[in-house]
């Protein structure tokens, strides 16, 4: 009884229940939904189902069934790895990198750790053409193995991509993903669980200095009898240790029963959390829920009571930045310069060609500042030498988390002033030049058009 009282208090502190929850409409069925992902003007929600099922929305509220599953015929490796595979792909998750959308999915059967996580990719979600790339992670049936199911992807502030995964048996693991191949780039670190503990469906996100690990506890797939609830822990490192565990979504909240499989969409400065739930008002059918997440005292809190609107920021994603005065794009020079004996690749403006050195991953750090990671080098836009003086060159450098690699966006009539957290000075095209190869520096704010940038989201 005492433990139930404690659990109630934790739920009350970290989950704000509401009678005015956002109401989704249209096709709402979902189980183990992945991260809601945007292609152009359309949101995509991939979820467990035969061939990998998905739905789409223009506004996050009204959802429609997708044109068809990801797979109509299954990769040949699956029948060899999981001979009893029935066609139900579990818990897919999607991330954009290297010019493609990569979809990670798991194949398994209940009660065994003989499983595998595969990956396929397509240049578009709106007009998909999926190519399967094979196995990313596998397990072989051992009771102490990390079960290769429930992949979840996220891009860190430094531009690196990590996949967490796992369930009962060996617990939860995390590994870096090679963004060129879509496969594993590092060894696996066991970060929580194991010994058969009821823990699965991990998801990692970051806000400020902390990484937050969400996991499901209890048992899923029992409809109204599901014992699922969701816990969150935090760490100063992506590989842990994760501590301070607390419940963030209880097993039941009104009609919402057995919430499962958290993922986070960072859109217009907001954090939207997607989960599934079993609808107690509709025979326990599994449906999609969207909540809003904010942070207080270093911990996330969730509410159902919100409207879809901007939170005063830009969406995470891949962008091009175009100088207003020249109509040329922010790029990294393809040839190095030597400054004070150091070889460095400097930022410049150049007519847009679609090259990756002109494309930038923008990543909300949750502090009012953003990382800007070059899609070609996967290095950070950087104030050279950490020098706050006006006139300092801007280049790229491996991400170190310093203030010279954190950027603020101020929107004015559709154009952005991009300021360094180190100096408070905006990006500036040197001498108002309109030429290709003109260097980018930081300079005192002048209001001139060579300090005004349009942002065009590419994916």
C-alpha positions in Angstrom: 0.0 0.0 0.0 2.8 2.4 0.9 4.5 1.9 -2.5 1.2 2.7 -4.3 1.0 6.0 -2.3 4.5 6.9 -3.3 3.8 6.1 -6.9 0.7 8.4 -6.8 2.8 11.3 -5.5 5.4 10.9 -8.1 2.8 10.8 -10.8 1.1 13.9 -9.4 4.4 15.9 -9.5 5.6 14.9 -13.0 2.4 14.4 -15.0 -0.2 17.0 -15.4 -3.6 15.3 -16.1 -6.2 17.3 -17.9 -9.9 17.1 -18.9 -9.1 19.3 -22.0 -6.6 17.1 -23.8 -5.8 17.8 -27.4 -8.3 15.7 -29.4 -6.9 13.8 -32.4 -9.1 12.8 -35.3 -9.1 10.6 -38.3 -7.1 7.4 -38.4 -5.7 7.2 -34.8 -4.8 3.5 -34.5 -1.1 3.1 -33.5 1.0 0.7 -31.4 4.7 1.4 -30.5 4.7 4.6 -32.6 8.1 5.9 -33.6 9.3 9.5 -33.7 6.9 11.7 -35.6 8.9 12.9 -38.6 8.3 15.7 -41.1 8.8 15.7 -44.9 7.9 19.0 -46.4 4.5 20.0 -45.1 3.5 16.5 -43.9 4.1 14.7 -40.6 4.6 10.9 -40.7 3.9 8.4 -37.9 5.3 4.9 -38.4 4.1 2.2 -36.1 4.0 -1.5 -35.5 2.2 -3.4 -38.2 2.3 -5.8 -41.2 5.0 -4.4 -43.6 5.4 -1.3 -41.3 2.2 0.7 -41.2 2.1 4.5 -41.1 -0.3 7.5 -41.0 0.1 11.1 -42.1 -1.0 14.6 -41.0 -0.7 18.2 -42.0 -1.3 19.6 -38.5 -0.5 16.8 -36.0 -4.3 16.6 -35.2 -6.1 15.0 -38.1 -4.4 11.7 -39.3 -4.9 9.7 -42.5 -3.8 6.2 -43.4 -0.7 6.0 -45.5 -0.7 4.9 -49.1 0.8 1.5 -48.4 3.2 -0.2 -46.1 7.0 0.3 -46.2 7.4 -3.4 -47.3 5.1 -5.4 -49.6 7.8 -8.1 -49.9 10.1 -8.7 -47.0 13.9 -8.6 -47.0 15.3 -12.1 -47.6 17.5 -12.0 -44.5 14.5 -11.9 -42.2 13.3 -15.5 -42.9 16.8 -16.8 -42.2 17.1 -14.9 -38.9 13.6 -15.3 -37.7 12.0 -18.3 -39.5 8.7 -17.8 -37.7 8.4 -14.2 -38.6 4.7 -13.4 -39.4 5.1 -10.1 -41.2 4.4 -7.8 -38.2 7.4 -5.4 -37.9 7.7 -4.0 -34.4 8.4 -0.5 -33.2 9.9 1.3 -36.2 11.7 4.6 -35.8 12.8 7.1 -38.4 15.6 9.7 -38.6 16.9 11.9 -41.5 20.7 11.7 -42.2 23.0 11.6 -45.2 20.3 12.8 -47.5 17.9 10.0 -46.7 15.2 9.0 -44.3 16.4 5.8 -42.5 13.7 3.6 -40.9 14.9 1.2 -38.2 12.6 -1.7 -37.4 12.7 -4.9 -35.3 11.8 -8.5 -36.2 11.2 -11.0 -33.5 8.6 -13.2 -31.9 7.1 -13.0 -28.4 9.1 -14.4 -25.5 12.5 -14.8 -27.2 15.6 -12.7 -27.7 16.4 -14.3 -31.1 15.8 -10.9 -32.8 17.2 -8.4 -35.1 17.0 -4.7 -35.9 17.1 -3.9 -39.6 17.3 -0.6 -41.5 16.0 0.7 -44.9 16.2 4.1 -46.4 14.4 6.4 -48.9 15.2 9.9 -50.1 11.6 10.9 -49.5 8.7 9.9 -47.3 6.1 11.7 -49.5 7.2 9.7 -52.5 9.0 6.7 -51.0 11.3 4.2 -52.6 12.7 2.1 -49.8 16.0 0.2 -50.1 16.7 -2.3 -47.3 20.3 -2.2 -46.0 20.2 -5.3 -43.8 20.8 -6.0 -40.1 22.0 -3.3 -37.8 21.9 -5.2 -34.5 21.0 -8.8 -33.6 20.6 -11.0 -30.6 20.7 -14.8 -30.6 18.3 -16.0 -27.9 20.5 -15.8 -24.8 18.8 -14.9 -21.5 21.4 -12.2 -20.7 21.6 -10.6 -24.2 20.3 -7.2 -25.0 17.2 -8.1 -27.1 17.5 -6.5 -30.5 14.1 -4.8 -30.6 12.6 -1.4 -30.1 15.2 0.9 -31.8 15.0 4.6 -31.1 17.2 7.2 -32.8 18.2 10.7 -31.8 20.7 13.4 -32.9 22.8 14.8 -30.1 23.9 18.5 -29.9 27.2 17.5 -31.4 25.5 16.1 -34.5 26.2 12.5 -33.6 23.3 10.0 -34.0 22.7 7.3 -31.3 20.3 4.4 -31.2 18.9 3.0 -28.0 17.2 -0.4 -28.0 16.4 -3.4 -25.9 13.8 -5.0 -23.6 13.5 -7.8 -21.1 16.5 -10.2 -20.9 19.7 -8.1 -21.1 18.2 -4.6 -20.6 18.7 -1.4 -22.6 21.7 -0.6 -24.8 22.9 2.4 -26.7 25.3 2.7 -29.6 26.4 5.4 -32.0 25.2 5.1 -35.6 27.4 5.7 -38.7 25.5 8.3 -40.7 26.9 7.3 -44.0 26.0 3.6 -43.7 23.1 3.6 -41.2 24.9 0.8 -39.4 26.6 0.7 -36.0 29.6 3.0 -35.5 30.5 1.9 -32.0 30.2 -0.8 -29.4 27.1 -1.2 -27.3 26.9 0.2 -23.8 24.4 -1.4 -21.4 22.8 1.6 -19.7 19.9 0.1 -17.7 18.0 -3.0 -16.8 18.9 -6.6 -17.4 18.3 -9.9 -15.6 14.8 -10.1 -17.1 13.6 -6.8 -15.6 10.4 -5.5 -17.1 11.9 -2.7 -19.1 11.7 -1.9 -22.8 10.9 0.7 -25.5 13.7 3.1 -24.6 14.0 6.6 -25.9 16.7 9.2 -25.3 16.5 12.9 -25.7 18.6 15.8 -24.5 17.8 19.2 -23.0 20.6 21.4 -21.8 23.2 19.5 -19.9 21.1 16.3 -19.3 20.2 13.3 -21.4 16.8 11.8 -20.5 16.1 8.1 -20.8 12.5 7.1 -21.0 11.6 3.4 -20.7 8.4 1.4 -20.4 7.8 -0.7 -17.3 5.2 -3.5 -16.9 3.7 -5.5 -19.7 2.3 -4.4 -23.0 -0.1 -5.9 -25.6 -2.9 -6.7 -23.1 -5.2 -4.0 -24.1 -7.3 -2.9 -21.1 -5.2 -5.2 -18.9 -1.9 -3.6 -19.9 0.3 -2.8 -16.9 2.6 -0.5 -18.9 3.7 2.8 -17.4 6.6 5.1 -18.3 9.7 6.1 -16.2 12.4 8.6 -16.9 15.9 8.9 -15.6 18.7 11.4 -16.5 22.5 11.5 -17.0 25.2 13.9 -18.0 26.4 11.4 -20.5 24.5 9.6 -23.3 26.0 6.3 -22.0 25.0 6.9 -18.4 24.8 6.2 -15.6 21.1 7.2 -15.6 19.8 8.0 -12.1 16.9 9.7 -10.3 14.3 7.4 -11.8 10.7 8.6 -11.6 7.4 7.9 -13.2 6.3 10.4 -15.8 3.2 8.6 -17.2 1.1 6.4 -15.0 -0.6 3.2 -16.0 -4.0 4.9 -16.2 -5.2 8.5 -16.6 -8.9 8.7 -17.5 -9.4 6.9 -20.7 -5.7 6.6 -21.3 -4.5 3.1 -20.3 -1.0 1.5 -20.6 0.9 4.3 -22.3 3.8 3.0 -24.4 6.8 4.0 -26.5 7.6 7.6 -26.0 9.3 9.6 -28.8 9.9 13.3 -29.1 9.3 15.7 -32.0 11.0 19.1 -31.7 8.8 21.4 -33.7 8.7 25.2 -33.7 10.6 25.3 -30.4 8.1 22.8 -28.8 8.7 19.3 -27.6 5.8 17.0 -28.6 5.7 13.6 -27.2 3.9 10.7 -29.0 2.9 7.5 -27.3 0.3 4.8 -27.8 -2.4 4.1 -25.3 -5.3 1.7 -24.9 -8.6 3.6 -25.1 -10.8 2.6 -22.2 -13.7 4.4 -23.9 -13.3 2.4 -27.1 -12.9 -1.3 -26.1 -9.2 -0.9 -25.4 -8.2 -0.2 -28.9 -4.6 1.0 -29.3 -4.3 4.7 -30.4 -1.9 7.5 -30.9 -1.6 10.2 -28.2 0.3 13.5 -28.4 1.4 15.4 -25.3 3.5 18.5 -24.8 6.7 18.3 -22.8 8.4 21.1 -20.9 11.2 21.0 -18.4 11.1 22.2 -14.8 13.8 21.9 -12.2 15.9 19.8 -14.6 13.1 17.2 -15.2 10.5 16.8 -18.0 6.8 17.2 -17.3 4.0 16.3 -19.6 0.5 17.7 -20.2 -2.4 16.8 -22.5 -3.8 20.3 -22.1 -2.3 22.3 -25.0 -2.8 23.7 -28.5 -0.5 23.1 -31.4 1.4 26.3 -31.8 4.9 27.8 -31.9 6.8 27.9 -28.7 9.0 30.7 -30.0 11.7 28.7 -31.8 12.6 26.9 -35.0 12.1 23.2 -35.7 14.9 20.7 -35.6 15.8 19.7 -39.1 18.1 20.1 -42.1 18.3 23.7 -43.5 19.9 26.0 -46.0 20.7 29.6 -44.9 20.5 32.3 -47.6 22.0 35.8 -47.2 19.3 38.4 -48.0 21.7 40.8 -49.8 23.3 38.3 -52.1 20.9 35.4 -52.4 23.9 33.1 -51.7 24.1 30.4 -49.1 26.1 29.8 -45.9 28.7 27.2 -46.7 31.9 25.7 -45.6 34.8 26.4 -47.9 36.0 23.2 -49.7 39.7 24.3 -49.3 41.3 25.0 -45.9 42.8 28.2 -44.8 45.8 28.5 -42.5 45.4 31.0 -39.6 48.0 31.3 -36.9 49.5 28.1 -38.1 46.2 26.2 -37.8 44.5 24.6 -40.8 40.8 25.5 -40.6 37.8 25.3 -42.9 36.2 28.7 -42.9 32.6 29.6 -43.6 31.7 31.5 -46.7 28.8 32.4 -49.0 28.3 30.5 -52.2 25.6 30.1 -54.8 23.4 27.2 -53.7 24.1 24.0 -55.6 22.5 21.5 -53.2 25.9 20.3 -51.9 26.1 19.0 -48.4 28.6 21.7 -47.3 25.7 24.2 -47.8 23.3 22.2 -45.6 23.0 22.5 -41.8 21.4 20.4 -39.1 19.8 22.7 -36.6 19.4 21.1 -33.1 17.5 22.8 -30.3 19.5 22.6 -27.1 16.5 23.7 -25.0 18.4 26.7 -23.6 17.4 29.3 -26.2 20.4 28.2 -28.3 21.0 25.8 -31.1 23.7 23.7 -32.6 24.4 24.2 -36.3 26.1 21.0 -37.7 27.4 20.9 -41.2 25.8 18.0 -43.1 29.0 17.3 -45.0 31.6 17.3 -42.3 29.3 16.8 -39.3 31.3 19.5 -37.5 29.9 22.5 -35.8 29.7 26.1 -37.0 32.3 27.8 -34.7 33.7 31.2 -33.8 37.3 30.6 -34.6 39.7 30.5 -31.6 36.7 31.2 -29.2 37.4 34.9 -29.8 34.5 37.2 -29.0 35.9 40.2 -31.0 34.1 41.7 -33.9 35.7 40.6 -37.2 36.6 37.1 -36.0 36.3 34.4 -38.7 33.6 31.8 -38.6 34.5 28.3 -39.5 33.8 24.7 -38.6 35.3 22.7 -35.7 34.5 19.5 -33.9 31.7 20.1 -31.5 33.0 20.8 -28.0 29.9 22.4 -26.4 31.5 25.8 -26.0 29.6 29.1 -26.3 31.3 29.8 -29.6 29.3 26.8 -31.0 25.9 27.8 -29.7 23.6 30.1 -31.8 20.5 32.1 -31.3 17.9 32.8 -34.0 15.9 36.1 -33.9 13.2 36.3 -36.6 12.3 39.6 -38.1 9.8 39.7 -41.0 11.0 36.3 -42.2 14.7 36.8 -41.9 16.9 35.7 -39.1 19.7 37.3 -37.2 22.0 34.5 -36.1 24.0 35.4 -33.0 26.8 33.6 -31.2 26.3 32.9 -27.5 30.0 33.7 -27.0 29.9 37.2 -28.3 26.3 38.2 -28.9 27.4 39.2 -32.4 25.6 38.1 -35.6 26.9 36.3 -38.6 27.9 38.8 -41.2 29.0 38.5 -44.9 32.3 40.5 -45.0 32.0 44.0 -46.5 28.5 43.3 -47.9 30.1 41.3 -50.7 27.8 39.6 -53.1 30.6 37.4 -54.5 31.1 33.7 -54.2 33.7 32.8 -51.6 33.1 35.9 -49.5 34.0 35.1 -45.9 31.6 35.0 -43.0 32.6 36.8 -39.8 30.9 37.9 -36.6 30.3 41.7 -36.5 28.4 44.3 -34.6 24.7 44.3 -35.4 24.0 46.9 -38.1 20.6 46.0 -39.4 22.1 45.6 -42.9 20.9 42.8 -45.2 24.3 41.0 -45.1 23.3 40.0 -41.5 19.9 38.8 -42.5 19.4 35.1 -43.4 16.4 33.1 -44.7 16.0 29.6 -43.4 14.7 27.0 -45.8 14.0 23.6 -44.3 15.1 20.8 -46.7 13.7 17.8 -44.9 
